[in-house]
Amino acid sequence: MKKTTLVILAAGMGSRYGGLKQLDPIGPSGEFIIDYSIFDAIRAGFDKIVFIIKEENYNLFHETVGKRVETKIDIAYAFQKFESYTEGIDIPKERTKPLGTAHALLCAKDVTEGNFAVINADDYYGYETFKQLHEFLVKEDDEYKYCMVGFKLSNTLTENGTVSRGVCKTSSNGELLSVTEMTKIKCDEDGIIRNHEGKDQKLDNDTPVSMNCWGFTPDIFESIQQKLKPFFEQHKDDIMKAEFFLPSVVADDIRDGVCHVKVLKTSEKWFGVTYKEDKEAVVRSIKEKIDSSLYPDDLWA
């Protein structure tokens, strides 16, 4: 069977782990959201975990997350650095913001093995999601190079404010045609989901949305590398803030006919700490899953 890797985008984490939402304990034994993703990935059959982090945060990250899982699965670290794969790009020394998720993934090229999935560190995706990803990545399929897990919009909302979501357009056979970023989405008092950006737009509960949960072959690395320099040349007037995002690379490849992307629909309920008030609901959701025997009390015991 093909070897599969789970790549976790965590370079956006700062150094004050105890105060950041990505590593805020939400499990009864001090587990973070990222712990549950790793646990589910191991159960689904993934062979390796790659953490993409800032090099200066390695010691802190290793002491919190790395030590807990390094005896459970093969792990590796990749560091997102300004100098990685950016030859010929004039990055100001004053810039501190990372160059975006596509550049982050490219920094993991040398430690990623086989086909692989990519997720955010601070999002809960659920076991079904990783099971579908793994099944897609290990099968022989010449039709679809890549996949994306599409969540039902209604399963990705918070009661504490609006959210931004990548709203997907798909073909009749489930192929991804486009992803449109929408902001200010929420479920109103009348129970209808609306996008309040500009003018109200009603959205269907079952609308598939992207939560940055992808499956790729190694071909994506070459595609990112080809597009990286032109992107920052195009955005040289905004070089302090411009970010090269992974969905943009996929969208360009779809437009250019380079790839076909299968949308894997899941009934899992996404959750994360978008607002500080969300933590209580996340803790409650994890407890309910533990009470239903989906997870043990102490995840890594």
Phi, psi and omega in degrees: 000144180298146175280140181234145181237143170253119179259126183248120180280106183229012182289345178283351179286139176272196185267342182270073188303321184298336183253004183260144184297329184295328181236041175269121183303132179230353177261162184294340179248027177084016181290149174260170176302320182300328179298319182290327176295316180295316179302314180293323179295320178297315179298327182283344176114005178296147186260339188208149175241133173241123176261125174261115185223174170281139184302323182291347180260006185303308185300315180294319181293317180297321181289332182267302185263310188305313183297330183289330190246351187293341176268354183261332185201155176295129180232158176212160179240141173234140183252126176277111182239150179297330184276353182281119176062023183244024178301130180088358177254128183272093179266118181301140179297337183282346183288134176242336180293132175304160187276005177113166186290329178293317176295321178302313180298320179301327179293345180262006186305316188283347182245002179267130184244133176069198173289154189210158175252155178230131177222166171277149181288333189253019178244141174265126184248332178091153186300317182304323180298312182290327177297314179296318179300312183297317180298322179293318187288333184267346183275158175273115182214106181280345184283315183245119175284317188238167174217162175221136176274122180260119178268147172295131182308318183296340179269009184233016185262165175236150178279354191256013179157192180269163178227161171254136182220149173273101183278125189261141170251128183235159176277176181295336179260015173085021178269138180288127179257322180196159174232123180246121180286124176238140180246170176057044176266135174202164176267119183283174183299335179275004178084006180260133179278129181226150171261117186261017178278119183077267176236154182301136176225120180287135180238141180286142180305322186270005178306124179286134179232152178270131174246032180058048180236103191236159170234132186225158162265166180299348179302334183297331181297316179296321180296317179297315183298322180292329186266344188299304183296313178302325180298311184285335172293321179293331183250030183295335178284347179234035189295340179284338186235339186302136179235138182264103189265145181301315179301331179293322178296314179298317180299318179295321180293323177295314181299321183274000179073020181283330184213163169240136185242120178275131176268117178266112183276138180232149176265001179299148176264118176287146165209157179195177182257079177289319177239153183300333180289346181287338188302319181302318180292323179294315179300318180295319180296318178296318179299319179298321179291324176293318179296334178269008178067022175282333176222151173284162177301314179249105192300322187249017180294000000 
